[in-house]
Amino acid sequence: MMSWYGVLFSVIVFLGPLISLSTSNWLLVWGGMELSLISLLPILNLAKSSIPVESAMKYFLVQASASAVILITGLNIYMLEGSEYLILILFILGLILKLGVVPLHFWVIPVVKGLKYIHMAFLLGPLKIVPLMLLMTNMNLDSSIFLFLLVSSIGTVLLGALLGNNMSSIRMMLGASSISHSGWFLMGGLVGFMWIYFSIYMISLYVVLYYLKVYPSDNYLVSIFLFSLSGLPPFLMFPAKMMVLYSLLSMGLSPIVFSFFIISAIVSLNFYMKFSFSFVLSSSENQKNFGAGVMPGLLLMMGGFILFFI
């Protein structure tokens, strides 16, 4: 069980994005983002093992570098009203580094593989909110920025799918899955469905992490909830991906872009199935009897799919 100061820092992690989203002052936006980062580090360091601490140091070095770039360039854009193209590009790259999308995705899997499931819930969730907001705010400042984010989203979904097929542990697979879904976040932002997709992904991810933590020995149960991240019907991620794809076509973007996202979804499905089947094959018969604790997760994962068509 988490100590009282662990709970305190956890609350502050979620408080940071609220501060950033509720203000128009650039320094407060940046400060809220960094408040979440600083509060996460003590949570990671509370672990008794040295592996999460090592991951925390890697994460801090990457995020601190990105924060410095974002602060300096953001001051030029928002407070000094600078419009130099190089400044804007560096600002976007700083945000991309924070999010861990192509071409600055290199840190995600090395960091995630050493974390506990509860730590992954923080790192892969609330800390992405402010960088995503800033990206979507600035994507229309220049047409080349829009094109860059489009290419980045395509590269991210494809690379995340390919990396996932090469992972041998569930944590590393979830890291690759996060990279791939981050590409869907970007595309969702470009077509107007980012926050809907992000919210549904967070619900699905938190359900998976919860059952991995609470029912770690129930392989059959975990295998079912892993499919919730794949986008297969009747799970909640299916309508989320359909909304993004439909909007992508409605905007008149090239069918080639649509094809890349379909290919990435199919390739991603392969590693979700690989891990799910490996869990099923390693489960015993007595693990296949679902208890009452399973029903809320199943209703949450499938109920949204039903509501989508009402």
Residue pairs with C-beta under 8 A, 6 or more apart in sequence:
2 10
2 46
2 118
3 46
5 42
6 42
6 43
6 46
9 39
9 40
9 42
9 43
10 39
10 43
10 122
12 35
12 36
12 39
13 36
13 39
13 40
13 43
13 122
13 126
13 127
14 36
14 126
15 32
15 35
15 36
16 32
16 33
16 34
16 35
16 36
16 37
16 39
16 126
16 130
17 32
17 33
17 36
17 126
17 127
17 129
17 130
18 32
19 28
19 31
19 32
19 35
20 28
20 29
20 30
20 31
20 32
20 33
20 129
20 130
20 133
21 32
21 129
21 130
21 133
23 29
23 32
26 74
26 75
26 78
26 79
27 79
29 130
29 134
30 67
30 70
30 71
30 74
32 130
33 67
33 70
33 127
33 130
33 131
34 67
36 126
36 127
36 130
37 60
37 63
37 64
37 67
37 127
40 59
40 122
40 123
40 127
41 56
41 60
43 119
43 122
44 52
44 53
44 55
44 56
44 59
44 115
44 119
45 52
45 53
45 56
47 53
47 116
47 119
51 114
52 114
52 115
52 116
52 119
54 114
55 110
55 111
55 112
55 113
55 114
55 115
55 119
58 107
58 110
58 111
59 107
59 111
59 123
62 97
62 107
62 111
63 98
65 97
66 94
66 95
66 97
66 98
67 94
67 98
69 90
69 91
69 93
69 94
69 97
70 91
70 94
70 95
70 98
70 134
73 87
73 88
73 90
73 91
73 94
74 91
76 82
76 84
76 87
77 83
77 87
77 88
77 91
77 138
85 142
88 138
88 141
88 142
88 145
89 145
91 138
92 135
92 138
92 145
92 148
92 149
93 104
95 131
95 134
95 135
96 103
96 104
96 135
96 152
97 104
98 127
98 128
98 131
99 128
99 131
99 132
99 135
99 182
99 185
100 107
100 108
100 178
100 179
100 182
101 152
101 153
101 156
101 179
101 182
101 183
101 186
102 152
102 155
102 156
102 159
102 179
102 183
103 152
103 155
105 156
105 159
105 160
105 179
108 175
108 176
108 178
108 179
109 163
109 167
109 172
109 175
109 176
109 179
111 123
111 175
112 120
112 123
112 124
112 171
112 172
112 174
112 175
112 178
113 169
113 171
113 172
113 175
114 171
115 123
115 171
117 209
117 212
117 213
118 209
118 213
120 171
120 174
120 209
121 205
121 206
121 209
124 174
124 178
124 205
125 202
125 205
125 206
128 182
128 185
128 198
129 198
132 185
132 189
132 194
132 198
135 149
135 186
135 189
136 189
136 194
138 145
139 145
139 146
139 149
139 189
139 190
140 146
146 190
149 186
149 189
149 190
150 186
150 187
150 190
150 253
150 257
152 183
152 186
153 183
153 184
153 186
153 187
153 190
154 183
154 257
154 260
154 261
155 183
156 179
156 180
156 182
156 183
156 186
157 180
157 183
157 184
157 187
157 260
157 261
157 264
158 183
158 260
158 263
158 264
158 267
159 179
159 180
160 176
160 177
160 178
160 179
160 180
160 181
160 182
160 183
160 264
160 268
161 176
161 180
161 263
161 264
161 265
161 267
161 268
161 271
162 267
163 176
163 179
164 173
164 176
164 177
164 180
164 267
164 268
164 271
164 272
165 267
165 270
165 271
165 274
166 176
167 173
167 175
167 176
167 271
170 212
170 275
173 271
173 275
174 205
174 208
176 271
177 229
177 268
177 272
178 205
180 264
180 268
181 201
181 229
183 264
184 197
184 201
184 241
184 244
184 261
185 194
185 197
185 198
185 201
186 194
187 244
187 248
187 261
188 194
188 195
188 196
188 197
188 198
188 244
191 244
191 247
191 248
191 250
191 251
192 247
193 240
193 243
193 244
193 247
196 240
196 243
197 240
197 241
197 243
197 244
200 236
200 237
200 239
200 240
200 304
201 229
201 237
201 240
203 236
203 300
203 304
204 228
204 229
204 235
204 236
204 237
204 301
205 229
207 225
207 228
207 297
207 300
207 301
208 222
208 225
208 226
208 228
208 229
210 297
211 218
211 221
211 222
211 225
211 297
212 222
214 293
215 221
215 222
215 293
216 222
217 287
218 283
218 287
219 279
219 280
219 282
219 283
219 287
220 279
220 280
220 283
220 287
220 288
221 287
221 290
221 294
222 279
223 275
223 276
223 277
223 279
223 280
223 283
224 276
224 298
225 297
225 301
226 272
226 275
226 276
226 279
227 235
227 272
227 276
228 235
228 236
228 237
228 301
229 237
229 272
230 237
230 268
230 269
230 272
230 273
231 237
231 238
231 240
231 241
231 265
231 268
231 269
232 238
232 269
233 305
234 302
234 305
234 306
235 301
235 302
235 305
236 300
236 301
236 302
236 303
236 304
236 305
238 305
239 304
239 305
239 308
239 309
241 265
244 261
245 258
245 261
245 262
248 257
248 258
248 261
249 255
249 258
